[in-house]
Amino acid sequence: MTQIGVSILNYQAATETIHCVRSLLDAQELAAGAYALHIQVADNASDESDFKALQTGLDGLAGVALHRHPRNLGFAAGHNRNIERLLSTAAPDFVWLLNNDCLVDVGTAPALLDCAGRRPDVGIWGATLLEADGRTIQCAGGCSYRVWLSSYRQHGHGIDLSRLEALASPRFDYIAGASLFMPLATLRKGLDPPKCRAAASERAWLNEEFFLYFEELDLARRLRPGLEMAWCRKALIHHAGGSGTGSGQGLRSAEAEYHSTLSALKFTRLYHPGLLWLMAPARLAVKGAIHLASGRLDLFKALLRAYRDFRAWPG
């Protein structure tokens, strides 16, 4: 039986995490033994009440393990610890990094396994992410990225699900980080080491220089020759978005603004240093003007703080 190791992070969102895990288990039960799940849930130092709620909600669920980090490790380091546990406690054929604000459909895992079986050259698979209405595509697999603007475009965004089969499958710059499905071989031998300090760590799957955002773009750049990124269109996932950063319902949090900007600056220095002189002032000017015009002084201050901290970054 095919073994799937699933890594999920929780931060102040116990209810969403429990629903995510239960959607995975319900889908597995309906699949009637087609695959086995090993789910590692890590709490990134949520407050006591949220962690207790998470413990209660996951207690007794078969195949689910929960542990708690003493501090918030962020996306990359949190998933790295989970991957480490999965590899030491199970023998997964695939590892699935899944956001805690995702709900999987019954056919999602079988679709991913079918896609992977047909394309052994693919190192990272993306899914079809849907908005809360369940009918509008949020992101069909992955995104394109414009370096000098540090902006991205989600493939298929806003298109009705009825047009799914007619949607083209392009070459992606990266797979959307809400769902990253990888054969074990990708983690074993399919990635170049991360740049910067994280390269010295044994936990080198995701680059821990990125606390939030750009981890999936960094991962895509490190795929070794011969491995591709692809979209499994029949793998449907309902993705709320924003629960781990305090964003959501169209509102951006200061934390999200800070980390997205800091990570954008780091990524550009690592992979496109010759464009940093253009990207850095362009992002500051555009985002600064937007935040000031909208009266979001909290976001403007977070933006400036990211630039300040980037100047001290030794990477």
C-alpha positions, 0 to 999 in steps of 0.5 A: 500500500502506498504510504503518504506522509502529511506535514501540517503546521498550526498557529492560533488556528486549531479549528481550521487544523482539525477540519483539515486533518479530518478531511484527510482522514474522511477521504482516506476512509472513503478510498477504502484502503487505496493508500495509508496516511501518516499525519504529523501536526506541529503547533508553532507555539500557539497560546495554551487555549488554542493548543489544548483545543488542538489536542482535544480535537486530534486526540485518538485519531488514527495515524495522527501525531501532534507535537508542540514547538517551544517557539514559532519556527515559521513555515520552512523550519516547522515543516522541516521538523515535521519531515524529519519526524515523518522519515524517522517514524514512517516509511512514506513514498510521498511527502505532502506539505499541506496548509492547515486551512485546506480541505481536501476532496475525496479524490484529491490524494488518489488523483495526486498518486495517479499523476505521480505514477504517470510522471516520475520526472516530476519532483513537485506536484501542485493541486487545484486550489479553490476559493471558499465558494468551491467553484472559483479557482484560486490557483491551478497548480502554481504561479509565475513570478516577476523578479523586478516587481517581486510580484506573482500571478496565480495560474487560473485565478478567478476562473470557474471550476467548470472550465478546469479541463480546458485550462492549459498547463504552463511551465510554473516558476513555482508550485503554490505552497498551500499544497506541495506533493513530493515523491520521497526521492525529491527529498532524498536526492532531488534538491540542491542544498539551500543557500546561506546558513541553512545549508549547514543544517541537516534539515535542509529541505526547505530554506530556513532563511525564509520564515514565511513566504518564498519558501516554495519559490526557493524550493523550485529554484533548487530542484535538480536537473531532470525534475519538473514541476507540474499541476495535477488538475483533478486534485481539488483542495478548498483553501481559505488562505491567511489563517497562519499569518493573521490575514484573511477575508481580503485583509492583510496583516502587518505580520504578513506584510513584514515577512513577505517583504523581507523574504522578497528581498532575501530571495532577490539577493540570493538568486537575482542580486543584479536586480536588487537595485531595481526590485528594492526601491520599486517594491518600497515605492509601490507598496508604500504608496498603496499603504499610505493611500489606504490609511494602513500605517501599520502596514507601512511601518511593517514595510519599513521594518522589513527593509531595516532588518534586511540591511542587517541580514548577513545572507 
